[in-house]
Amino acid sequence: MRPHIHKYKFDTKITTGHKHILFGYTEYTVGLSIFHIHAYHGISSFCGHTHYFSGFTGFPIKTENGHVHKMENILCFASGHQHTYSNYTFEDTEYISSLLRYYAYNV
């Protein structure tokens, strides 16, 4: 399997009357073929407060045109509350050449 990343965009569960939108791209691939996962991390702000999030996706779930990964975790505690999220990456992938990946992490 070629090195690739996935885009994601979804809402958290509502807590204290509001929700956050999480969006971004997963990071590097860990593992091989059907046993690979991706790391991810980000920041989400709303109404003057910020939550950080990070984690690892689940293993790939086969789809008609490729695969997706489940993303499920809890945003860090901030302003007296936290949010949970559970959704999937987009099916489309962006492929990364080995040379680009080398320079991204080693220069």
C-alpha positions in Angstrom: 0.0 0.0 0.0 1.3 3.4 -0.9 1.8 6.1 1.8 -1.3 8.2 1.9 -3.4 10.5 4.1 -7.2 11.0 4.5 -9.2 14.1 5.0 -11.8 14.4 7.7 -14.6 16.8 8.7 -17.4 16.2 11.2 -19.1 17.6 14.3 -18.6 16.6 17.9 -21.5 15.7 20.1 -23.3 18.6 21.7 -22.2 19.5 25.2 -23.3 22.6 27.2 -25.4 23.7 24.3 -22.8 23.8 21.6 -20.6 21.6 19.4 -17.3 21.8 17.6 -16.3 21.0 14.0 -13.2 18.9 13.6 -11.5 19.0 10.2 -8.0 18.3 8.8 -5.9 15.5 7.4 -4.6 12.4 9.1 -0.8 12.0 9.3 1.6 9.2 8.3 0.6 5.6 7.9 1.6 3.1 10.6 1.5 -0.6 9.6 1.0 -2.3 6.3 -1.9 -3.0 3.9 -5.1 -4.0 5.7 -3.4 -3.5 9.1 -2.5 0.2 8.9 -3.7 3.2 11.0 -3.1 6.9 10.9 -2.2 9.4 13.6 -4.1 12.7 13.8 -4.2 15.8 15.9 -5.8 19.3 15.9 -7.3 22.2 17.7 -11.0 23.3 17.7 -12.1 26.7 19.0 -15.6 28.1 19.6 -17.0 31.1 21.6 -13.7 31.9 23.3 -12.5 28.5 24.3 -10.3 25.9 22.7 -10.1 22.1 22.8 -7.2 20.0 21.6 -7.6 16.5 20.1 -5.4 13.7 19.0 -5.4 10.0 18.5 -5.0 7.1 16.1 -7.6 5.9 13.6 -9.0 2.4 13.5 -7.9 -0.1 10.9 -9.2 0.5 7.4 -12.8 -0.4 6.6 -13.2 -1.5 2.9 -15.6 0.6 0.8 -16.6 0.4 -2.8 -13.9 2.7 -4.0 -11.2 2.3 -1.3 -11.4 2.5 2.4 -12.2 4.7 5.4 -11.0 4.8 9.0 -13.0 5.4 12.2 -12.0 8.3 14.4 -13.3 8.2 17.9 -12.1 9.9 21.1 -12.7 12.9 23.5 -11.6 16.5 23.1 -9.4 17.7 26.0 -11.2 19.2 29.0 -11.6 23.0 28.7 -14.0 25.6 30.1 -15.5 23.1 32.5 -16.5 20.5 29.8 -15.4 18.2 27.1 -16.9 16.7 23.9 -16.9 13.2 22.4 -16.7 12.4 18.7 -17.1 9.4 16.6 -17.1 9.4 12.8 -15.1 8.4 9.7 -12.4 9.8 7.4 -13.4 10.5 3.8 -12.8 7.6 1.4 -10.6 9.7 -0.9 -6.9 9.5 -0.2 -4.0 11.7 -1.0 -0.8 9.8 -1.9 2.5 10.9 -0.6 5.8 10.1 -2.4 8.6 8.7 -0.2 10.8 11.6 -1.1 8.2 14.2 0.0 7.6 12.3 3.2 11.3 12.2 3.9 11.7 16.0 3.5 8.6 16.7 5.5 10.0 15.0 8.6 13.8 15.4 8.2 14.5 18.9 7.0 
